[in-house]
């Protein structure tokens, strides 16, 4: 082998070594990049992982809120559901046709029996009429307690006057007034201080709970839960100072909680009922207006 061939072989060997080093460097660089990527993902989750965590948090928070909301307003919604079932059952009963039946009757003159047809209801509610000698009462006794009744909704509750409400209103102590009304709502339907008395000229303003929080136990937390079912033409009976007044519903609407125009007094003799709506929230106010029957 001459010197030229020896030089060529030496150069080829050096080129091969440089090529191997270059390949090793590339592999090492790829390994480093992969290692860095793994560390980055471990320390900083990807955008998709963050979105997934946020979605899970929102779902859990919503589920807890719905659970708490349902538990808090269970009495009100249970009352509404029961009222709907009773209404549907009553409609079903009223839709039952009367069935013609053949019955035997005694002839009052001859004593002979003969057949005749009579219409009898299939439901037992019409099978037991009142005896002829039973007369309806001339007048219902008047309660000594101030009360409100809505027969179509089966509402019967006392009317409460906040003890310090009027003085708080006159002194414009709104915090004390709110506290007095809030406390009185646990005892019944509240007559708002400064508004007309029932039966008198002006606007008698009454407010009651449609629902309330669990930790404020009261028999009147759902007193107006069925008020959204009231209809134009329904009667409202109010006993006040041992006198009974009957009102007829003329209007129902929803307003903002900040709308104080519903407290406005007028020339007529009106009654205004107010409660929160939708039931279980304080988003809006349901306002029912009725006028006094003076017949």
PyMOL commands that set and color helices and strands:
alter all, ss='L'
color gray80, all
select helices_A, chain A and resi 3-43+47-72+74-94+124-126+151-153+165-170+174-184+227-229+261-263
alter helices_A, ss='H'
color red, helices_A
select strands_A, chain A and resi 98-106+113-121+147-150+155-161+189-191+202-207+235-240+243-256+269-277+284-292
alter strands_A, ss='S'
color yellow, strands_A
deselect
rebuild
show_as cartoon
